[in-house]
């Protein structure tokens, strides 16, 4: 999936929300695999270096010494000489004995300061740890302001790579419920910032996981479990299969300061089928991943041969199975599945995601309804995009009798 015309002089991996626990869990295997896969992918390119690994918080589930030491052991086992590693601490690391204890263990176990400013291959990297839960106060804001000023004075056009645990509010998907706005005014003066954040566990292959306005923002996903940021789904924000989550970003920059971001799925070992391209990070007029994307007429549609069927009819319900809709160049986000009475009133509605967050998303979905009275019903299914457009024509089942 690499951009074959792009010649990097820098490559790094970013992930977050790994959630090591005191005993063995699958997250340990996923983190090891993420590091090893990053090296393997790098080895296939003309530029073979993995220059850095950044983990932007919640690498430990509670921040106990056992969890942090286990994470350090993974790094010691997998990271090769020449790769710089940086970690930040946030809400979950603070769970054991608070902020000061977590930051001290970051120093003692990893030999890392909570806030860092590093130059790698001529590019500036700035990373912050939270002061409490997922909040930033004056010391972090002042550190960021000074580091950003120094980086920008070095080169006004080069990207500045910036890392913190919570999203910047009202930027990427997940940032409404899992964001913090304290750093926003400081970052606004630096459009060349490319900001990486986690906390939400939102999938990185959601097109809203990149956002450009005053600067560029990117969500970093999770290696533990997904959670989405929409509240109308019948199963809530955490959904069936949420534990099948292991995603990372591979990021490259070239000698001209252009950047390529490659979202990668570690469950299936595949790049997602797109590359995010930032050719002029310093120039807001060049930004393409903006809120203008919501101004679109493009909508999902069901192909002519798409079908919907009913099965498992009981005394008060049934199951609807239907083929997924399609949309140009993207995924379908979700579906509204209506059960309608004979008089066209709504007897039931379930909203479900398309399961786009899985690389091997299913070709059809099933939704079960119960609690219905005896009678005659029909079903209409509407598909939705990430940009608030809906299919004009529903997929229908015209007569169901229970």
Secondary structure, 3 states (H helix, E strand, C coil): CCCCCCCEEEEEEEECCCCECCCCCHHHHHHHHHHHHHHHHHHCCCCCCCCEEEECCCCECCCCHHHHHHHHHHHHHHCCCCCEEEECCCCCHHHCCHHHHHHHHHHHHHCCCCCEEEEECCEEEEECCCCECCECCHHHHHHHHHHHHHHHHHCCCCCEEEEEEEEECCCCCCCCCCEECCCHHHHCCCCCEEEEEECCCCCCCCHHHEEECCCEEEECCCCCCCCCCCCCCCCCCCCCCCCCCCEEEEEEEECCCCEEEEEEECCCCEECCCCEEECCCCCHHHCCCCHHHHCCCCCCECCCCCCEEEECCCCCCEEEEEECCECCCCCCCEEEEEEEECCCCEEEEEEEECCCCCCCCCCEEEEEECCCCCCEEEEEEEEECCCCCECCCCEEEEEEEC
